[in-house]
Amino acid sequence: MTVSANWHYRSRIKAQDNSTKFIAMRASTSSELLYQSLFPRLWSGERLHLLRICTDTPGPPVLMLHGAVGNGRIFYTRRGDRLAPFLASRGFDVFVADFRGRGHSTPHIFPGANWTQLDMIREDIALFRWQIRSLRGNVRQHWLAHSWGGVLMMSHLLRFPAQRADVASLTLFGSKRCIRVHNWHKFLQVSLAWEQFGRLATKLHGYLPGPRYHFGSDDETTFSYEACRGWARPSRWIDPDDGFDYQRAAESVDLPPSLWFAAANDYCLGHPLDVRDFMMECRQPHAPFRLLGRRHGHRMDYDHVSMLTHPNANDDHFPEVCAWLNAHTAKQA
């Protein structure tokens, strides 16, 4: 991983496991954190990226999954801000994932890349889990996701219920599957930009160049874009590639305990009503649900991105995430 000039670091070494390690001093605090870029390799040859952030005595492991047209940077900055360093500074062993072709994973998405959403559900998440187990053994992991990453996370656990034994808890930020709300934000951002213009862009480029058209911070393959676009429409939760019925699986699979967040100013990408609908699909009707806004005691009305990126989150709801993880770590002890 490249270290920017505004970071203070004391050492940098090349690890034997094809990873890069260095010790960084957070600019905003006096706490010292260890950053390590891990690059587990898929059977097909692609390398995934996991950024590990922890202290010299790492605690419970936390896996973080980003959403569509995004990457792991939603959870951290080079200054040591956002949720991943926040949890690491409080003793958690944090692993921030980049799905294949995104972020620091290689190769990056290119025209004609045939990676699918099902590849991420079946292979990428399994490899992230395996990499953490190889480092931490049988310690149960906490999984955390933003937006579409929550859909991929739940899909993996429903498809492979045996993996639930490794997962102590789930935390989801703005995760919805179907977009059922109707408003001008949905018309402009989803119906017009995402569905119509996005489809034209994938035909033009052979993939969706997200940052070029201000769709997000990273790219999507045509296949993953089409699968996401299809699932976002009100429909039964069935895999478009192999027909696996996630909705039926949810009726018989007991998922790990989950904590759900939605943002008061999120009008379509993770509208609170759509987040609640996804909770029902996952058979989590009684899971704790937090709406992030002034009416509920927070400093501001958050939106789909600021719920993880705004500095106020450090005082508003990040401490609740920390308490949730601690509580479910204690239950497994």
C-alpha positions as CSV (number, residue, x, y, z in Angstrom):
1,M,0.0,0.0,0.0
2,T,1.3,3.5,-0.8
3,V,1.8,5.8,2.1
4,S,1.1,9.4,1.5
5,A,3.5,12.1,2.6
6,N,1.2,13.4,5.3
7,W,1.5,10.2,7.3
8,H,4.2,9.7,9.9
9,Y,5.7,6.2,9.7
10,R,8.7,4.6,11.3
11,S,9.3,1.5,9.3
12,R,8.4,-0.2,6.1
13,I,9.3,-3.8,5.2
14,K,8.3,-6.3,2.5
15,A,6.6,-9.3,4.1
16,Q,7.2,-12.9,3.0
17,D,3.5,-13.5,2.4
18,N,3.3,-11.0,-0.5
19,S,2.0,-8.2,1.7
20,T,3.3,-4.8,2.7
21,K,3.7,-4.0,6.4
22,F,4.4,-0.6,8.0
23,I,3.8,1.1,11.3
24,A,2.0,4.4,11.1
25,M,1.3,7.1,13.6
26,R,-2.2,8.5,13.3
27,A,-1.9,12.2,12.6
28,S,-5.0,13.0,14.6
29,T,-4.1,11.1,17.7
30,S,-1.2,9.7,19.6
31,S,-2.3,6.1,19.2
32,E,0.0,3.9,17.2
33,L,-1.6,1.5,14.7
34,L,-0.1,-1.2,12.5
35,Y,-1.2,-1.1,8.8
36,Q,-0.7,-4.2,6.6
37,S,-1.8,-4.8,3.0
38,L,-2.5,-8.5,2.4
39,F,-3.0,-9.8,-1.1
40,P,-4.7,-13.3,-1.1
41,R,-4.9,-14.8,-4.5
42,L,-8.0,-16.4,-6.1
43,W,-7.7,-19.7,-7.9
44,S,-8.2,-17.8,-11.2
45,G,-5.1,-15.7,-10.5
46,E,-6.6,-12.3,-9.4
47,R,-5.3,-10.8,-6.2
48,L,-7.7,-9.4,-3.7
49,H,-6.7,-6.7,-1.2
50,L,-7.3,-6.7,2.5
51,L,-6.0,-3.8,4.5
52,R,-5.3,-4.9,8.1
53,I,-5.4,-2.2,10.8
54,C,-4.7,-3.0,14.4
55,T,-2.5,-2.4,17.4
56,D,0.4,-4.6,18.4
57,T,-2.0,-6.7,20.5
58,P,-4.9,-7.2,18.1
59,G,-8.3,-8.1,19.5
60,P,-11.5,-9.5,17.9
61,P,-11.3,-9.6,14.0
62,V,-13.7,-7.4,12.0
63,L,-14.2,-7.8,8.3
64,M,-15.5,-4.7,6.4
65,L,-17.2,-5.1,3.0
66,H,-17.8,-2.1,0.7
67,G,-20.7,-1.6,-1.7
68,A,-21.2,-1.3,-5.5
69,V,-19.1,1.2,-7.5
70,G,-17.0,1.6,-4.4
71,N,-14.0,0.2,-2.5
72,G,-12.6,-0.1,1.0
73,R,-11.7,3.5,1.2
74,I,-15.3,4.2,2.5
75,F,-14.0,2.8,5.8
76,Y,-10.6,4.7,6.2
77,T,-8.5,7.6,5.0
78,R,-4.8,8.0,4.8
79,R,-5.0,10.4,7.8
80,G,-6.3,7.6,10.0
81,D,-10.0,8.7,10.0
82,R,-13.3,6.9,9.6
83,L,-14.6,3.7,11.1
84,A,-11.8,1.2,10.5
85,P,-9.1,3.2,12.4
86,F,-11.7,4.1,15.0
87,L,-12.3,0.5,15.8
88,A,-8.7,-0.5,15.5
89,S,-7.7,2.2,18.0
90,R,-10.1,0.6,20.4
91,G,-8.6,-2.8,20.2
92,F,-10.2,-4.5,17.2
93,D,-8.3,-6.3,14.5
94,V,-9.8,-4.7,11.4
95,F,-9.7,-6.1,7.8
96,V,-10.9,-3.8,5.1
97,A,-11.7,-5.6,1.9
98,D,-11.5,-4.6,-1.8
99,F,-13.5,-6.9,-4.0
100,R,-11.9,-8.2,-7.1
101,G,-10.9,-5.4,-9.6
102,R,-11.6,-2.6,-7.0
103,G,-9.4,-0.5,-4.9
104,H,-5.9,-2.1,-4.5
105,S,-7.0,-5.5,-5.8
106,T,-5.4,-6.5,-9.1
107,P,-5.9,-6.4,-12.0
108,H,-8.3,-3.5,-12.0
109,I,-11.6,-3.8,-13.9
110,F,-11.0,-3.6,-17.6
111,P,-13.2,-3.6,-20.7
112,G,-14.8,-7.0,-21.1
113,A,-13.9,-8.2,-17.6
114,N,-16.3,-11.1,-16.9
115,W,-16.3,-11.1,-13.1
116,T,-19.8,-11.5,-11.8
117,Q,-21.7,-10.6,-8.6
118,L,-21.9,-14.4,-7.9
119,D,-18.1,-14.5,-8.0
120,M,-17.9,-12.0,-5.2
121,I,-20.6,-13.9,-3.2
122,R,-19.1,-17.3,-3.6
123,E,-15.3,-16.7,-3.9
124,D,-14.2,-13.3,-2.8
125,I,-16.0,-13.3,0.6
126,A,-14.8,-16.9,1.2
127,L,-11.2,-15.9,0.5
128,F,-11.5,-12.9,2.8
129,R,-12.8,-15.2,5.6
130,W,-10.0,-17.7,4.9
131,Q,-7.3,-15.1,5.0
132,I,-8.5,-13.9,8.4
133,R,-8.7,-17.5,9.7
134,S,-5.2,-18.2,8.5
135,L,-3.9,-15.3,10.6
136,R,-6.2,-15.5,13.7
137,G,-7.2,-19.2,13.8
138,N,-10.7,-20.1,14.9
139,V,-11.5,-16.8,16.6
140,R,-15.0,-15.8,15.5
141,Q,-15.2,-12.8,13.2
142,H,-17.5,-9.7,13.2
143,W,-18.7,-8.8,9.7
144,L,-19.6,-5.2,8.8
145,A,-20.9,-3.9,5.4
146,H,-21.9,-0.7,3.7
147,S,-24.7,-0.5,1.1
148,W,-24.6,-3.3,-1.5
149,G,-21.9,-5.0,0.5
150,G,-24.6,-5.9,3.0
151,V,-26.5,-7.7,0.2
152,L,-23.4,-9.6,-0.9
153,M,-22.6,-10.5,2.8
154,M,-26.1,-11.8,3.5
155,S,-26.2,-13.7,0.2
156,H,-22.9,-15.5,1.1
157,L,-24.2,-16.5,4.6
158,L,-27.5,-17.7,3.1
159,R,-25.8,-19.7,0.4
160,F,-23.2,-21.2,2.8
161,P,-24.9,-21.5,6.2
162,A,-22.0,-23.5,7.6
163,Q,-20.0,-20.2,7.5
164,R,-22.2,-18.8,10.2
165,A,-20.2,-20.6,12.9
166,D,-17.3,-18.3,12.2
167,V,-19.3,-15.1,12.4
168,A,-20.2,-13.6,15.8
169,S,-22.2,-10.5,14.6
170,L,-23.2,-8.5,11.6
171,T,-23.4,-4.7,11.2
172,L,-25.0,-3.1,8.2
173,F,-24.9,0.6,7.1
174,G,-27.6,1.7,4.5
175,S,-28.0,-1.8,3.1
176,K,-31.0,-2.4,0.9
177,R,-31.7,-4.9,-1.9
178,C,-34.8,-3.6,-3.6
179,I,-35.5,0.1,-4.1
180,R,-39.3,0.5,-3.6
181,V,-39.5,4.1,-2.6
182,H,-40.8,6.6,-5.2
183,N,-39.5,10.2,-5.2
184,W,-37.5,12.6,-7.4
185,H,-34.2,11.4,-5.9
186,K,-35.0,7.9,-7.1
187,F,-36.0,9.1,-10.5
188,L,-32.9,11.1,-11.1
189,Q,-30.3,8.9,-9.3
190,V,-31.6,5.5,-10.0
191,S,-34.1,5.4,-12.9
192,L,-32.4,7.9,-15.0
193,A,-28.7,7.9,-14.1
194,W,-28.1,4.3,-12.8
195,E,-30.5,2.4,-15.0
196,Q,-30.6,4.3,-18.2
197,F,-27.3,6.1,-18.5
198,G,-25.4,3.3,-16.7
199,R,-26.5,0.8,-19.2
200,L,-25.4,3.0,-22.1
201,A,-22.0,3.5,-20.4
202,T,-21.4,-0.3,-20.0
203,K,-22.2,-0.8,-23.7
204,L,-19.9,2.0,-24.6
205,H,-16.9,1.1,-22.4
206,G,-17.3,-2.6,-21.8
207,Y,-17.6,-1.9,-18.1
208,L,-19.1,0.8,-15.9
209,P,-16.4,3.5,-15.2
210,G,-18.1,4.8,-12.0
211,P,-15.8,7.7,-11.1
212,R,-15.8,9.1,-14.7
213,Y,-19.6,9.5,-14.5
214,H,-19.7,10.4,-10.8
215,F,-21.5,7.1,-9.9
216,G,-19.1,6.3,-7.1
217,S,-15.5,5.8,-6.2
218,D,-14.7,2.8,-8.3
219,D,-15.8,0.7,-11.4
220,E,-18.1,-2.2,-12.0
221,T,-18.0,-5.0,-14.6
222,T,-21.0,-5.2,-16.9
223,F,-22.0,-8.5,-15.3
224,S,-22.0,-7.2,-11.7
225,Y,-23.7,-4.0,-12.8
226,E,-26.5,-5.9,-14.5
227,A,-27.0,-8.2,-11.5
228,C,-27.1,-5.3,-9.1
229,R,-29.5,-3.4,-11.4
230,G,-31.8,-6.4,-11.6
231,W,-31.9,-7.1,-7.9
232,A,-32.6,-3.4,-7.1
233,R,-35.9,-3.7,-8.8
234,P,-38.8,-5.1,-6.6
235,S,-38.5,-8.8,-7.3
236,R,-37.9,-12.2,-5.6
237,W,-34.4,-12.6,-4.2
238,I,-33.1,-15.2,-6.7
239,D,-29.6,-15.3,-8.2
240,P,-29.6,-14.3,-11.9
241,D,-26.6,-16.6,-12.6
242,D,-27.6,-20.0,-11.2
243,G,-31.1,-19.5,-9.8
244,F,-30.3,-19.9,-6.1
245,D,-33.3,-18.8,-4.1
246,Y,-31.9,-16.7,-1.3
247,Q,-35.4,-15.8,-0.1
248,R,-36.3,-19.4,0.5
249,A,-32.9,-20.0,2.2
250,A,-33.6,-17.1,4.6
251,E,-36.7,-19.0,5.8
252,S,-34.6,-21.8,7.2
253,V,-31.2,-20.2,8.0
254,D,-30.6,-18.5,11.3
255,L,-28.3,-15.6,10.6
256,P,-25.9,-14.1,13.2
257,P,-27.3,-11.2,15.3
258,S,-27.4,-8.0,13.3
259,L,-27.4,-4.3,13.9
260,W,-28.8,-2.0,11.1
261,F,-28.2,1.6,10.4
262,A,-30.1,3.9,8.0
263,A,-29.6,7.6,7.4
264,A,-32.3,10.3,7.7
265,N,-31.1,12.1,4.5
266,D,-30.7,8.9,2.4
267,Y,-33.6,9.3,0.0
268,C,-33.1,6.3,-2.4
269,L,-29.7,4.5,-2.1
270,G,-30.5,3.2,1.3
271,H,-33.8,4.7,2.2
272,P,-34.9,3.7,5.8
273,L,-38.0,2.0,4.4
274,D,-36.0,-0.1,2.0
275,V,-33.4,-1.0,4.7
276,R,-36.3,-2.2,6.8
277,D,-37.6,-4.2,3.9
278,F,-34.3,-5.9,3.5
279,M,-34.3,-6.7,7.3
280,M,-37.6,-8.5,6.7
281,E,-36.2,-10.4,3.7
282,C,-33.3,-11.6,6.0
283,R,-35.8,-12.6,8.7
284,Q,-34.4,-10.0,11.1
285,P,-37.6,-8.2,12.1
286,H,-36.5,-7.7,15.8
287,A,-32.9,-6.7,15.1
288,P,-31.8,-3.3,16.4
289,F,-32.4,-0.5,13.9
290,R,-30.9,3.0,14.2
291,L,-32.0,6.0,12.1
292,L,-29.2,8.5,12.0
293,G,-30.6,12.0,12.3
294,R,-31.2,15.0,14.5
295,R,-34.7,13.8,15.5
296,H,-33.1,10.7,17.0
297,G,-30.4,12.6,19.1
298,H,-27.6,12.8,16.5
299,R,-25.6,15.9,15.6
300,M,-26.8,16.0,12.0
301,D,-29.0,14.3,9.4
302,Y,-26.6,11.8,7.7
303,D,-26.9,10.6,4.2
304,H,-25.7,7.4,2.4
305,V,-22.1,8.3,2.5
306,S,-21.6,10.7,5.4
307,M,-22.9,8.0,7.8
308,L,-19.4,6.5,7.5
309,T,-17.3,9.5,6.4
310,H,-18.4,12.5,8.5
311,P,-16.3,13.4,11.6
312,N,-19.4,13.7,13.7
313,A,-19.9,9.9,13.4
314,N,-17.0,9.4,15.8
315,D,-19.2,10.7,18.6
316,D,-22.7,9.9,17.2
317,H,-22.9,6.2,16.3
318,F,-19.4,4.7,16.0
319,P,-19.3,4.2,19.8
320,E,-22.5,2.1,19.4
321,V,-20.8,0.0,16.8
322,C,-17.9,-0.6,19.2
323,A,-20.3,-1.5,22.0
324,W,-22.2,-3.9,19.8
325,L,-19.0,-5.7,18.8
326,N,-17.8,-5.8,22.3
327,A,-21.1,-7.2,23.6
328,H,-21.1,-10.0,21.0
329,T,-17.5,-10.8,21.6
330,A,-18.3,-11.3,25.3
331,K,-21.1,-13.6,24.4
332,Q,-18.8,-16.0,22.6
333,A,-16.2,-16.0,25.3
